[in-house]
Amino acid sequence: MQVRPQTSLRVSSAVLRFEVSPATPRPHVLVEFRAAARTARQGVTLLVALPTGALQPPSGADVHVVFTGAGEGTASGFLSATGGPQIVARWTGSGVRQGRLTFMLSGAVVPGWYVLPLDFALTTQ
């Protein structure tokens, strides 16, 4: 009998919306996830985030988005609109994982709204 990979993914938001004001000069956005995967023995599961558009900052801003993870297998790094998918979590074996990703702005941040749409995908190897 051969086990075929199967995945299920829920995320709390697929659009990062940051409001920068004098009271909150370094805002953050939390994205919670629940990922389930059935893999072959010792198979690897990857949770990736892919910007589906450019970060829309206010005029005069020169920023990028960094993230940190909380939960088993989560990672830290940065997102690039031109860099392709970014691995935000990795696990070995089947099971259900839950966690949280905290996204923050870094660079020359100016007051206003910043928006970045994302696609999240769960893949097995």
C-alpha positions, 0 to 999 in steps of 0.5 A, spaced: 500 500 500 502 506 498 500 513 502 499 519 497 501 526 500 495 530 502 495 537 505 490 542 509 491 549 510 488 554 514 491 561 515 487 567 518 489 572 513 492 573 506 493 580 506 498 584 510 495 591 512 500 595 516 498 602 519 504 606 521 502 612 525 506 616 530 503 612 536 505 605 532 511 607 528 513 599 528 506 596 527 506 588 526 501 583 523 499 576 526 497 571 521 495 564 525 495 558 521 493 550 522 497 546 517 495 538 516 499 533 512 500 526 511 506 524 507 510 518 506 515 516 511 520 521 513 517 526 508 518 533 509 512 539 509 513 546 507 509 552 508 511 557 504 508 565 503 509 568 496 507 575 495 502 576 489 503 583 488 508 589 490 508 592 497 504 598 497 507 603 501 506 611 502 510 615 498 517 616 500 517 609 504 523 605 502 521 598 506 521 591 506 517 586 510 521 581 515 517 575 519 518 571 525 515 565 527 512 562 533 510 554 533 514 548 531 518 548 525 517 556 524 522 560 521 524 567 521 526 571 514 524 577 510 519 577 504 521 580 497 516 581 492 521 579 486 524 573 490 519 568 489 516 563 495 519 564 502 519 558 506 516 560 513 515 553 516 518 546 515 516 539 518 518 532 517 513 527 518 505 527 518 501 531 523 497 537 524 501 543 526 499 550 529 503 556 529 503 564 528 507 568 524 509 576 526 510 580 520 513 587 521 516 593 516 523 594 516 527 600 513 525 607 512 518 607 514 513 613 514 506 614 516 500 611 512 498 604 510 502 599 507 498 593 504 502 586 501 497 581 499 500 573 500 499 566 497 500 561 502 501 554 500 503 547 503 507 542 500 510 535 501 516 533 498 
